[in-house]
């Protein structure tokens, strides 16, 4: 009977080779991965975002879309060519390039935050108020229909800031329509 000697060399080579393949096949993080890592739902941005950058020192991000688009969901969002903001855990600050429709008017979304994930709510800061929506609406990236930026200016421009009597007149117009 011969003595069998076990050599760990083939096993170690196999482990290193599998680790190498795994490292090679893993893709770089997407903007959706960054959102998830920061406690935000991936459905804040539309499907198909591939061109983006995140500054690791400031967490400032820049998302580029091939064309402006409008979400195809019950909550109407408009996304510009470029969307920028500062990402931190549970929120996006200084957001630009995203608008939300309310009563035929488009309001710029300037911030997004999830204060308590257990509440099931996400807050969209549209300047004049915080709009609370269900987190479940943003579990997956939204479908988005491309819009022609030349044709959409009048339909998707954000409202100007109202002052004094103009605000009261606007409020009265909303109440009567």
C-alpha positions in Angstrom: 0.0 0.0 0.0 1.3 3.4 -0.9 1.2 6.5 1.1 -0.8 9.2 -0.4 0.5 12.8 0.0 -2.0 15.6 -0.3 -0.7 18.7 -2.0 -2.6 21.9 -1.3 -1.1 23.5 -4.4 -3.9 22.5 -6.9 -6.6 23.5 -4.5 -5.0 26.9 -3.9 -4.6 27.5 -7.6 -8.2 26.7 -8.1 -9.3 29.1 -5.4 -7.1 31.9 -6.8 -8.4 31.3 -10.3 -12.1 31.4 -9.1 -11.5 34.6 -7.2 -9.9 36.1 -10.3 -12.9 35.2 -12.5 -15.3 36.6 -9.9 -13.4 39.9 -9.7 -13.2 40.1 -13.5 -17.0 39.4 -14.0 -18.2 41.9 -11.4 -19.3 45.1 -13.1 -18.5 48.5 -11.7 -21.2 50.0 -9.4 -24.2 51.7 -11.1 -26.0 54.8 -9.9 -28.7 52.4 -8.6 -26.0 50.7 -6.5 -25.0 54.0 -5.1 -28.6 54.8 -4.2 -29.1 51.5 -2.5 -25.8 51.8 -0.6 -27.1 55.2 0.7 -30.5 53.9 1.9 -32.5 55.3 -1.0 -34.7 53.4 -3.4 -33.4 52.6 -6.9 -36.5 53.9 -8.6 -35.7 57.6 -8.0 -34.0 57.6 -11.4 -35.5 56.2 -14.6 -34.5 52.9 -16.2 -31.4 52.7 -18.3 -29.0 55.2 -16.7 -25.5 54.1 -17.7 -23.6 57.4 -17.9 -22.9 58.9 -14.5 -20.1 60.0 -12.2 -19.8 60.3 -8.4 -17.0 62.4 -6.8 -15.9 60.2 -3.8 -14.7 63.3 -1.8 -17.9 65.4 -2.1 -20.5 62.7 -3.0 -21.6 65.0 -5.8 -23.1 63.0 -8.6 -23.9 63.7 -12.2 -26.3 61.5 -14.2 -26.5 62.0 -18.0 -29.5 60.8 -20.0 -29.5 60.4 -23.7 -32.7 62.4 -23.9 -35.1 64.2 -21.5 -37.9 61.9 -20.5 -41.1 61.7 -18.5 -42.0 58.8 -16.1 -44.7 56.4 -17.2 -46.0 55.9 -13.6 -48.9 57.3 -11.5 -46.5 59.9 -10.2 -45.3 62.2 -13.0 -41.6 63.1 -13.1 -39.7 64.9 -15.8 -35.9 64.1 -16.1 -33.6 66.6 -17.9 -30.5 65.6 -19.9 -28.4 66.1 -16.8 -29.3 65.4 -13.2 -27.0 66.5 -10.4 -27.0 66.5 -6.7 -25.2 65.6 -3.5 -25.7 62.0 -2.2 -25.6 61.2 1.5 -27.2 58.5 3.6 -30.9 58.7 3.3 -31.0 61.9 1.1 -30.1 63.8 -2.0 -29.5 67.5 -1.6 -29.0 70.3 -4.1 -30.8 68.2 -6.7 -31.3 69.7 -10.2 -32.6 68.3 -13.4 -35.8 66.6 -12.0 -39.3 68.0 -11.8 -42.6 66.6 -10.4 -46.0 67.5 -11.8 -48.8 68.6 -9.6 -52.1 69.9 -10.9 -50.7 70.6 -14.4 -47.7 72.5 -13.0 -44.2 71.3 -12.9 -42.2 71.9 -9.8 -38.4 71.4 -9.5 -37.5 68.6 -7.1 -34.6 70.1 -5.1 -34.2 67.4 -2.5 -35.2 63.8 -1.7 -35.0 62.1 1.7 -36.0 59.0 3.5 -36.2 59.9 7.2 -37.3 56.5 8.5 -37.4 53.5 6.1 -39.8 51.7 8.4 -42.4 54.4 7.8 -42.5 53.4 4.2 -42.4 57.1 3.1 -40.1 59.1 0.9 -40.1 62.9 0.9 -39.6 65.0 -2.3 -38.8 68.7 -1.6 -40.4 70.7 -4.4 -39.5 74.1 -2.9 -42.8 75.1 -1.6 -43.7 71.9 0.2 -42.5 68.4 0.9 -44.4 65.8 -1.0 -44.6 62.4 0.8 -45.0 59.3 -1.3 -44.9 55.6 -0.7 -41.4 54.1 -0.9 -43.0 51.1 -2.7 -43.6 53.3 -5.8 -39.8 53.5 -6.2 -38.7 49.9 -5.7 -37.6 49.6 -9.3 -36.4 52.2 -11.8 -39.3 53.9 -13.5 -40.1 53.5 -17.2 -39.5 56.8 -19.0 -40.8 58.1 -22.3 -38.4 60.3 -24.2 -39.5 63.8 -25.0 -38.2 66.2 -27.5 -36.5 69.1 -25.6 -37.6 71.6 -28.3 -41.2 70.6 -28.2 -41.4 70.1 -24.4 -40.3 73.6 -23.2 -43.7 75.0 -22.8 -45.2 71.8 -21.4 -42.5 71.0 -19.0 -41.0 74.3 -17.8 -41.0 74.8 -14.1 -43.2 77.5 -12.7 -41.7 80.8 -11.8 -41.7 81.9 -8.1 -44.8 83.9 -7.3 -44.7 86.9 -5.1 -47.4 88.7 -3.0 -50.7 89.1 -4.9 -49.5 86.8 -7.7 -49.4 83.9 -5.2 -52.9 84.7 -4.1 -54.2 84.9 -7.7 -52.5 81.6 -8.5 -54.1 80.0 -5.4 -57.5 81.4 -6.5 -57.0 80.0 -10.0 -56.2 76.6 -8.7 -59.3 76.6 -6.4 -61.6 77.5 -9.3 -60.2 75.1 -11.9 
